[in-house]
Amino acid sequence: MKGVKKIEELIKKANVLIEALPYFKDFFGKTFVIKYGGSIMANAELKKKLIEDITLLKYVGINPVIVHGGGPAINQTLARLNIKANFIDGLRVTDQETMEIVEMVLSAKINKEIVASINQMEARAVGISGKDGNLIKARLKKYDDPAKDLGLVGEVKEINPELIKKLIADDYIPVIAPVGVNETGDSVNINADDVAGQIAAALAAEKLIYLTDVNGILADPADKSSRVSQLNFQEIKQLIENGKIVGGMLPKVEGCIRAVSNGVARTHILNGLISHPILLEIFTDQGIGTMIVQE
């Protein structure tokens, strides 16, 4: 009886692989841009599961490109240095001192931790920022109201994807910190969701995947079970107008729309607090998040 149960368990595992087989075939050689940060980074076990997902993508012939944030880690470092964190419309006010800390945390700490984790899984990763190879040319983000001076906060002006393409061609996984350079050569802090969307568009990636801390886009933000599995642009617009998509979800949705409008085949918003979220969304028929398409 014990042997029969063992065989049944093995058959279930085989069936999982058979279900994933068409996806392996369809996505072989394609590029996926994956953005993560926040709550996932604070949980060692979730980080490990995510790195396992990314490594598996690489081993089945998919080219993952990672864009990471790091807001909580930046806040912790600023607090230790007794520097107050200020925000306007959800964006961090970034003076020169804060920018130095942002760049240190993103490029020197978080980026290298992700690279080391991937390398430990016997894949090959290289950490870069938007400053490397003129990857991200930026401009300062300005408001008409002078009271809303964000300092060294930027938005993407241009993506030069040649360095990323070179790393992919050489069989590396690029890990990108969202720091760019403006016209005067200053480092600028850029929203990682925006960077991911712009990079996906510049690469004409097969998929753009945002990992967040909710179950995709919710028809009712107060009801965690109200996940919508697929939305088109018109439905997204309606949810925004009705106040159903707000706050930190907005830049993710905007990144999805921009990416799809510029040739990215599919975009996904997933709950990264679930174990193996990418595998569950990409290689199963049901999926666990929200996919955004044009029509």
KEDO-452351 format. One record per residue (C-alpha): residue number from 0; x, y, z. Coordinates in steps of 0.001 Angstrom, whole numbers. Example, Ala and Ser with C-alpha at 12.3 -4.5 7.8 and 13.67 -1.06 7.14 Angstrom:
! KEDO-452351
SITE  num        x        y        z
SITE    0    12300    -4500     7800
SITE    1    13670    -1060     7140
END
This chain:
! KEDO-452351
SITE  num        x        y        z
SITE    0        0        0        0
SITE    1     2850     2329      864
SITE    2     4484     1578    -2475
SITE    3     1234     2365    -4342
SITE    4      970     5773    -2628
SITE    5     4584     6481    -3533
SITE    6     3876     5717    -7192
SITE    7      738     7910    -7106
SITE    8     2798    10802    -5735
SITE    9     5361    10352    -8502
SITE   10     2602    10287   -11140
SITE   11     1220    13577    -9765
SITE   12     4669    15120   -10092
SITE   13     4913    13825   -13654
SITE   14     1502    15309   -14482
SITE   15     2675    18700   -13205
SITE   16     5600    18556   -15623
SITE   17     3310    17501   -18473
SITE   18     1014    20460   -17752
SITE   19     4041    22776   -17910
SITE   20     5458    21253   -21107
SITE   21     3619    23522   -23612
SITE   22     4759    26577   -21644
SITE   23     8381    25386   -21686
SITE   24     8091    25062   -25461
SITE   25     6364    28443   -26016
SITE   26     8728    30456   -23808
SITE   27    12051    28862   -24735
SITE   28    14520    31614   -25654
SITE   29    12124    34393   -24598
SITE   30    12872    37207   -22138
SITE   31    10924    37791   -18911
SITE   32    11408    41034   -16953
SITE   33    10678    40500   -13254
SITE   34    10321    43293   -10713
SITE   35    10330    42614    -7004
SITE   36    11092    44257    -3686
SITE   37     9370    45337     -498
SITE   38     7800    42657     1688
SITE   39     9348    39776     -258
SITE   40    12860    41015      487
SITE   41    12099    41036     4208
SITE   42    11326    37293     4256
SITE   43    14310    34997     3780
SITE   44    12214    31946     2872
SITE   45    10190    33833      248
SITE   46    13377    35257    -1241
SITE   47    14791    31740    -1517
SITE   48    11645    30451    -3267
SITE   49    11715    33366    -5698
SITE   50    15383    32809    -6537
SITE   51    14557    29143    -7149
SITE   52    11821    30228    -9589
SITE   53    14203    32557   -11428
SITE   54    16916    29902   -11607
SITE   55    14459    27348   -12986
SITE   56    13381    29816   -15675
SITE   57    17005    30094   -16750
SITE   58    17524    26327   -16814
SITE   59    14462    25738   -19039
SITE   60    15754    28219   -21596
SITE   61    14014    31454   -20548
SITE   62    16023    34669   -20093
SITE   63    15029    36344   -16803
SITE   64    15924    39995   -16226
SITE   65    15448    41256   -12653
SITE   66    14656    44827   -11626
SITE   67    14550    45337    -7866
SITE   68    13423    48002    -5456
SITE   69    14401    48390    -1827
SITE   70    12273    51004      -89
SITE   71    12060    49301     3337
SITE   72    15831    48726     3454
SITE   73    16442    52372     2510
SITE   74    14063    53504     5269
SITE   75    15875    51345     7826
SITE   76    19276    52744     6841
SITE   77    18024    56332     6963
SITE   78    16512    55691    10404
SITE   79    19811    54308    11728
SITE   80    21507    57503    10513
SITE   81    18764    59676    12071
SITE   82    17748    61026     8668
SITE   83    14039    61639     8289
SITE   84    12358    60085     5252
SITE   85     9948    62462     3500
SITE   86     7485    61578      763
SITE   87     5363    63557    -1699
SITE   88     2623    61659    -3545
SITE   89     4312    58414    -2521
SITE   90     7715    59446    -3928
SITE   91    10763    59769    -1703
SITE   92    12126    63320    -1465
SITE   93    15790    62768    -2339
SITE   94    18454    65350    -1507
SITE   95    22135    64664    -2216
SITE   96    22756    62964     1133
SITE   97    19692    60753      747
SITE   98    20657    59913    -2833
SITE   99    24029    58633    -1692
SITE  100    22312    56334      792
SITE  101    19703    55211    -1770
SITE  102    22446    54302    -4227
SITE  103    24489    52535    -1560
SITE  104    21542    50409     -409
SITE  105    20222    49604    -3887
SITE  106    23437    49131    -5864
SITE  107    25925    47985    -3242
SITE  108    23760    46004     -822
SITE  109    20484    44664    -2238
SITE  110    21730    44208    -5789
SITE  111    24747    42197    -4706
SITE  112    22692    40081    -2295
SITE  113    20379    39043    -5140
SITE  114    23336    38307    -7412
SITE  115    24993    36171    -4726
SITE  116    21760    34229    -4117
SITE  117    21393    33398    -7816
SITE  118    25044    32430    -8125
SITE  119    24646    30073    -5159
SITE  120    21947    28272    -7165
SITE  121    24571    27586    -9866
SITE  122    23114    30112   -12301
SITE  123    25170    33151   -13347
SITE  124    24025    36656   -12446
SITE  125    25594    40083   -12917
SITE  126    24507    43143   -10953
SITE  127    24280    46518   -12665
SITE  128    22508    49841   -12187
SITE  129    21005    52212   -14695
SITE  130    24312    54102   -14646
SITE  131    26198    51218   -16268
SITE  132    26523    51439   -20035
SITE  133    24162    54445   -20080
SITE  134    21377    51941   -19466
SITE  135    18943    54496   -18007
SITE  136    19049    58104   -19138
SITE  137    16800    60063   -16821
SITE  138    15331    63502   -16252
SITE  139    14299    65029   -12957
SITE  140    10646    64639   -12099
SITE  141     9048    68068   -11684
SITE  142     5713    69330   -10399
SITE  143     4184    72679   -11335
SITE  144     3881    73395    -7607
SITE  145     7362    74499    -6371
SITE  146     6444    73232    -2903
SITE  147     6596    69723    -4367
SITE  148    10343    69681    -4970
SITE  149    11423    66031    -5015
SITE  150    15131    66743    -5400
SITE  151    17045    63957    -7182
SITE  152    13973    61918    -8124
SITE  153    13888    61047   -11794
SITE  154    11803    59456   -14470
SITE  155    13026    57436   -17421
SITE  156    13930    59481   -20472
SITE  157    15540    56707   -22496
SITE  158    16553    53061   -22105
SITE  159    19675    51802   -23845
SITE  160    19229    48005   -23647
SITE  161    22476    46966   -25353
SITE  162    24245    46028   -22097
SITE  163    21300    43861   -21011
SITE  164    21209    42147   -24405
SITE  165    24943    41497   -24195
SITE  166    24606    39915   -20742
SITE  167    21720    37737   -21931
SITE  168    23703    36645   -24987
SITE  169    26581    35684   -22683
SITE  170    24156    33568   -20604
SITE  171    24013    35834   -17545
SITE  172    20963    36934   -15571
SITE  173    21021    40759   -15342
SITE  174    20022    42177   -11945
SITE  175    19255    45895   -12220
SITE  176    19124    48592    -9539
SITE  177    16796    51503   -10481
SITE  178    19343    54318   -10345
SITE  179    19787    56477   -13456
SITE  180    21779    59495   -14583
SITE  181    20327    62840   -15644
SITE  182    21579    65374   -18206
SITE  183    24073    66912   -15769
SITE  184    25543    63573   -14710
SITE  185    23788    63374   -11334
SITE  186    22583    60042    -9978
SITE  187    18794    60016    -9677
SITE  188    16372    57792    -7817
SITE  189    13730    56259   -10126
SITE  190    10606    54268    -9295
SITE  191    11507    50599    -9843
SITE  192     8071    49759   -11270
SITE  193     8560    52395   -13949
SITE  194    12069    51139   -14723
SITE  195    10828    47552   -15098
SITE  196     8080    48582   -17503
SITE  197    10433    50683   -19591
SITE  198    13081    47953   -19755
SITE  199    10494    45335   -20743
SITE  200     9335    47619   -23551
SITE  201    12906    48325   -24723
SITE  202    13674    44600   -24833
SITE  203    10316    43700   -26425
SITE  204    10137    41090   -23668
SITE  205     7702    38200   -23786
SITE  206     6515    38948   -20252
SITE  207     6687    41653   -17612
SITE  208     6003    40358   -14109
SITE  209     5369    42536   -11064
SITE  210     5547    40830    -7672
SITE  211     3556    42602    -4985
SITE  212     1907    41772    -1646
SITE  213    -1696    41284    -2858
SITE  214    -3378    38681    -5073
SITE  215    -3071    40678    -8263
SITE  216    -5639    43384    -9028
SITE  217    -8756    43263    -6872
SITE  218   -12211    44267    -8101
SITE  219   -12824    45358    -4514
SITE  220    -9657    46420    -2628
SITE  221   -11392    45588      657
SITE  222   -11992    41981     -454
SITE  223    -8782    39989     -867
SITE  224   -10703    37214    -2633
SITE  225   -11903    39501    -5453
SITE  226    -8902    38945    -7720
SITE  227    -9518    39523   -11414
SITE  228    -7556    37012   -13504
SITE  229    -7414    39116   -16689
SITE  230    -8023    42776   -17555
SITE  231    -7766    44842   -20717
SITE  232    -6872    48521   -20985
SITE  233   -10476    49717   -20953
SITE  234   -11289    47708   -17840
SITE  235    -8140    49042   -16152
SITE  236    -9154    52614   -16974
SITE  237   -12586    52019   -15437
SITE  238   -11094    50598   -12227
SITE  239    -8781    53615   -11913
SITE  240   -11655    56054   -12473
SITE  241   -13716    54214    -9844
SITE  242   -10899    54449    -7307
SITE  243   -10282    50684    -7258
SITE  244    -6656    50965    -8371
SITE  245    -4719    53450    -6242
SITE  246    -1401    54024    -4463
SITE  247     1467    51647    -5166
SITE  248     -584    49618    -7631
SITE  249     -844    52561   -10047
SITE  250     2781    52600   -11260
SITE  251     2624    48830   -11752
SITE  252     -504    49107   -13868
SITE  253      979    52023   -15805
SITE  254     4124    49962   -16400
SITE  255     2004    47087   -17707
SITE  256       86    49354   -20087
SITE  257     3273    50981   -21384
SITE  258     4957    47615   -21873
SITE  259     2031    46030   -23738
SITE  260     1638    49158   -25882
SITE  261     5285    48787   -26894
SITE  262     5302    45146   -27888
SITE  263     5477    43135   -24658
SITE  264     3230    40128   -25193
SITE  265     1834    39691   -21673
SITE  266     2125    41418   -18302
SITE  267     1332    39957   -14897
SITE  268      812    41274   -11366
SITE  269     1305    38517    -8782
SITE  270     1323    37999    -5042
SITE  271     4981    37475    -4222
SITE  272     4112    36414     -675
SITE  273     3045    33017    -2054
SITE  274     5731    30364    -2442
SITE  275     6924    29968    -6042
SITE  276     4619    32659    -7468
SITE  277     6243    32806   -10909
SITE  278     6046    29055   -11500
SITE  279     2406    28957   -10403
SITE  280     1450    31807   -12728
SITE  281     3507    30934   -15794
SITE  282     3543    27135   -15869
SITE  283       16    26229   -14728
SITE  284    -3264    26527   -16621
SITE  285    -5065    28369   -13824
SITE  286    -2517    30977   -12689
SITE  287    -2588    32977    -9449
SITE  288    -2433    36667   -10427
SITE  289    -3801    39227   -12871
SITE  290    -2751    39290   -16512
SITE  291    -3117    42598   -18372
SITE  292    -3687    42607   -22135
SITE  293    -4573    45365   -24594
SITE  294    -7975    44090   -25744
END
